[in-house]
Amino acid sequence: MVNNHQMHTSRNRKWLAAFLCVASLSACQPTAEDGLKKGRTLYYFTWSDYVSPDLIAEFERQASAKVVVDTFSSNEELLAKLQGGATGYDVAAPSDFMVSIMVRQGLLAELALEKIPNATLLAERLQRLPFDPDNRYSIPYLWGTVGIGYDSNVISPPPESWTVLWDPRFKGRISMLNDQREVFGVALRVIGQSLNSRDPTVIGQAKAKLLSQKPLVKTYTSESYDQLLISGEVALAHGWGGAIARAMAERPSIKYVVPKEGGTIWADCLVVLKTSRNKDLAMRFINYLLDPVVAARTTNRLRFASSNRQAKALVDEQLRENPAVYPLDSTFDRLEWMADLGDAIRQYDRAWTELKMQ
């Protein structure tokens, strides 16, 4: 039984605690900013070479937080790691079609757009995209096209069609991306089909087309084809425009074309993982990467176009005018977004495995 003295003492202690809390409110009710000052860590899962150490260091200073970067080389690798139980990541950078897959699998948190004000600065062509029209789960970050990088000293006249990648004159001097959707996308375009075809017969025809090409291909690589072009080891490289633009800077004879049959338009997006323990910090990081000045610095380094419409004016002039970085308006009519193919992806998986094993 509690006596009167104990009750009085207890009330006094509660009153004193309340007084101290009011007198020092920040200690009793820590703010988000206080949490950052305590040294929270953000885990960022992104493409190889997408991260500039100086930009990361700048954010760490601004947010009083630590950023740990881990990288992947394909969307499939990203998905496999998350499906395998990796739960420590806060922000990731999947491509357009992979966003759809990650949403369907319940891997993404909904974004708090009010905490990402730079999301209002998206270029018009990158608004209301088919895979996430309301930016509920993703914000486009970097974007571009897929086409052919070629050495104009070797390839003359300039190629207009994907069929140049089947020209036996260039046997052993052709590289293809190590990316099943992009490689099959080329073959599908050559045979007059959408790169999102789900028809087993059409996919089989594309596989046959790629099998006929394989003896001509030096390598399937998504990481070193720009260096192969620069060194002259290949004269034709299927690749992302930004990487070709980096090669152009070192070897002026290198040019870029999106063939007449059309190609891929892509966007790597910023998302927050559902398992993130630092969602507010994650939103702040995404907003930082989308800042016009930060975005322009990223484009200047990587040669991939920024989604921020204000950033373009801050990008180096030669990059703004390079169609490998910022496509001409006339190019957009023949570009296609990749779609989530659902169960049909298994047909591509099998065909890709058979192609690589031949």
Summary of the structure (lengths in Angstrom):
residues: 358
radius of gyration: 25.1
end to end distance: 84.7
largest distance: 101.0
contacts: 1135
relative contact order: 0.16
helix: 49%
strand: 18%
